[in-house]
Amino acid sequence: MGSSHLFGQTPTKKHLEKIQVKKTHQKPVIAIIGENQYTELTDFIIPYGVFKRAEIADVFAIAPNKGRMDMFPTLSIEITTSIADFDTLYPEGADLVIVPAIHNSNNKTIIHWIQNQNKQGATIVGICDGVWTLAHAGLLKDKQATGHWYSLPDLSKSFKDTIWTKNKRYLQDKNIITTAGVTASLPISLAIVESIVGFKKAKDIAIELGISHWDSSHNSDVFHFGWNEYSTAAKNLTFIWSHETIGIPIYQGIDEISVALVADAYSRTYKSKALAVTSTNQSILTKSGIRFVSETNDEDQKQMQLSKKITNEIKPIDHLKNTLLEIEYRYGSKTLRFVTTQLEYPTQ
């Protein structure tokens, strides 16, 4: 799994139009909104982590309610800013809103909120199946858009007034941006950084992440579910006695992007599930200030088949590559293919 074709060709110009910032804002205000019940892990965590470490904006992780946010396919985090809190802080609205995939894509509270943000001039970004929520909100009418390869056929049937486009990692139509599947959260986050402050900062963050390219080039035609993929999923689900629990010890300052990529990949095998292991006696925050909620007790930890240590000396993309190699070693090439296809992760 070489890096030369990870995200297309080396960019030579901006790949997004300039993100508009309200005159009253000294720097951009970015809100990443999820559902308290099941928000896609990397869709939410990666943009938050990229924008926070870039130090280019005031960044907020929000949900309808404060408290726990359960992520899909695994892990949970603590949300300290509700929609109401954000609206009190910024009644004029955000400059940029990130909408990840959520369990209920027709969540009325979130839809009404992003509709209002759109009316107030915010750029709205639907990552992966967050595109469904933008479509339900009516924001994609008569616009070009893309989405996860698996969802595009259903999206095109459900929303015929949108011009659906494949073979794009991300696509902008005025102040609406949509992306392809899960791992598109990396290139779109870098493209947004580039749009706001320029190529150099985006390149610096890309090097830190282990990424050399982040343009919109993409071949979605290589991804499909056939008999092999469906039979792999059924087999992995059926043989529950061989299922494994992967513990990820969380420590102060851990890179949340690495955590999200590793946990997401392992938890899509249908043979393993990654869980956060944290100390209940300490308040532990990640590199960018995310608080993961411990999902294990002492007895659970004794039953874990693998403790997956994540070090900040290894770049996030290298953690993902290593995890995919481990998945292939532990569960076979068919399960690896099943995982990368879900992630829409280009490996060639």
PEWO-V734430 format. One record per backbone hydrogen bond with DSSP energy under -0.5 kcal/mol. NH is the residue of the N-H (numbers start at 1). CO is the residue of the C=O. Records with the same first field share a line. If there is no record, write none. Layout:
BEGIN
NH=CO + CO
END
This chain:
BEGIN
6=3
25=22
26=24
28=56
30=28 + 58
31=96
32=60
33=31 + 98
34=62
38=36 + 70
39=70
40=101
41=72
44=40
45=41
46=42
48=44
49=45
50=46
51=47
52=48
53=49
54=50
55=51 + 52
56=51
58=28
59=57
60=30
62=32 + 60
63=81
64=34
67=79
69=77
70=36
71=75
72=39
77=69
78=291
79=67 + 77
81=61
83=63
86=82
87=83
88=84
89=85
90=86
93=90
95=29
96=29
97=123
98=31
99=97 + 125
100=33 + 98
103=37 + 38
105=103
107=104
111=107
112=108
113=109
114=110
115=111
116=112
117=113
118=114
119=115
120=116
121=118
122=117
123=95
124=175
125=97
126=124 + 177
127=99 + 125
128=180
130=127
131=128
132=129
133=129
134=130
135=131
136=132
137=133
138=135
139=134
141=138
142=161
143=140
145=163
151=148
152=148
153=149
155=151
156=152
157=153
158=154
159=155
162=159
163=143
164=162
165=145
169=216
171=178
173=176
176=173
177=124
178=171
179=126
180=169
183=343
184=181
185=182
186=183
187=183
188=184
189=185
190=186
191=187
192=188
193=189
194=190
195=191
196=192
197=193
198=193 + 194
202=198
203=199
204=200
205=201
206=202
207=203
208=204
209=205
210=206
211=206
215=7 + 9
218=167
220=218
222=219
223=220
226=224
230=226
231=227
232=228
233=229
234=230
235=231
236=232
237=233
238=234
239=235
240=238
242=239
243=240
244=271
246=244 + 273
247=245 + 306
248=275
249=247
250=277
253=285
254=251
256=254
259=255
260=256
261=257
262=258
263=259
264=260
265=261
266=262
267=263
268=265
269=266
273=244
275=246
277=248
278=276
282=279
284=282
285=283
286=290
287=254
289=286
292=290
293=76
295=276
301=297
302=298
303=299 + 300
304=301
305=245
306=245
308=247 + 306
309=307
311=309
314=311
317=209
319=315
320=316
321=317
322=318
323=319
324=320
325=321
326=322
327=323
328=324
329=325
330=326
331=327
332=327 + 328
336=332
337=333
338=334
339=335
340=336
341=337
342=338
343=339
344=340
345=340
346=344
END
